[in-house]
Amino acid sequence: MLLQRNKLGSVRPPKRCRSDMDNTSTSDIVIINGNSHPDLANMVADRMGLKNGGCSVFHKSNRETIVEISDSVRGKDIYIIQTGTKDANNNIMELLIMAYACKTSSARSIVGVIPYLPYSKQCKMRKRGCIVSKLLAKMMCTSGLTHIITMDLHQKEIQGFFDIPVDNLRASPFLLQYIQESIPEYRNSVIVARNPGVAKKANSYAERLRLGLAVIHGEQKEAESDEVDGRYSPPPTSAYSNLLGNSVEMCFPAAPRNSTPQHAPISSSSRQRTTSVSVGVPEHPVKVKPPLTIVGDVNGRIAIMVDDLIDDVQSFVAAAEMLKENGACKIYVLATHGLLSSDAPRLLDESCIDEIVVTNTIPHEIQKLQCHKIKTIDISILIAEAIRRIHNKESMSYLFRNVTLED
């Protein structure tokens, strides 16, 4: 058994799972990786008692990607470990080329292990854009991938964009265990959703931990939820401009007067009435957001914000400042993916947030040197167990025993 339960009901992974891998036939498994996260690939291979396959990925002077696979992959099950980082476009091209190289080399199956799926936030139609995550899914299916392993998709509906099986693993058991074991007096905590879009996720954490819930809403809400599928063009400057904004006379038949007998003819002067109608394009309504407010009591309590991704941290910092103003004694931020782009480490280090906890789905060693508040949870054991179960054709349901639909 890979995962064990403690007294509080959370899932506790053991230090090693090599004993679980003893029954795995490793002769036909090949694990290769690109340049996105070699440390995670090495940890997964080590837990499975394997060595990474011989695969070199480099870029020419013109920035073209070259993939060279030195080991034979004919008739074998290939697992490509490649996550999304700040260099997302190169990560994607490396993955596609590695998958296609294995496909043309007669690999039996090609499984893409993508802990953080790039472009997963672009899964809705916005203005005249496109659903980029669907395009990426089609590209991955065409390249030769036969299965996808990922973790905590931004929207679970992204799984429907793929024509191949997708296993969306969850990191919530590891985050729950961290709360129970590493946050002193966590019973005096409250789970906080920094915007209404995360309320369901925060509520699932609060129910399993038997804690209170608080929701922040207002002007700091993410812009991605605004104007979804809204298309607003500038006013026309052609001949229509002469018509728009002017009044147009329209004629309607007039109703007969009460004084006129039913059998009497209606005079020509009373047969029509003229109405002036103003024609024009309605202006785009200005959205007025309410001020930043919080629903719930955080006074004298530990505030724990949960989310799936930490990238731009301005909204987290603003939410933390409001929590402090409302009396929160300590503030923690927990998320699965720590992208931490731009000057996020500096902003977090200068903020009133006490600790930021993320998993190692994305490499962030440099960010940890810039901000000592960042802590890392290792999830390589979960990925290794998922690979083992898929290779042995075992059920994956055990890995979802302590998760909810809102995770």
Secondary structure, 3 states (H helix, E strand, C coil): CCCEECCCCCEECCCCCHHHHCCCCHHHEEEEECCCCHHHHHHHHHHCCCCECCEEEEECCCCCEEEEECCCCCCCEEEEECCCCCCHHHHHHHHHHHHHHHHHCCCCEEEEEECCCCCCCCCCCECCCCCHHHHHHHHHHHHCCCEEEEECCCCHHHHHHCCCCEEEECCHHHHHHHHHHHCCCHHHEEEEECCHHHHHHHHHHHHHHCCEEEEEECCCCCHHHCCECCCCCCCCCCCHHHHCCCEEEEEEECCCCCCCCCCCCCCHHHCEEEEEEECCCCCCCCCCCCCCEEECCCCCCEEEEEEEEECCCHHHHHHHHHHHHCCCCEEEEEEEEECCCCCHHHHHHHCCCCEEEEECCCCCHHHHHHCCCEEEECCHHHHHHHHHHHHCCCCCHHHHCCCCCCC
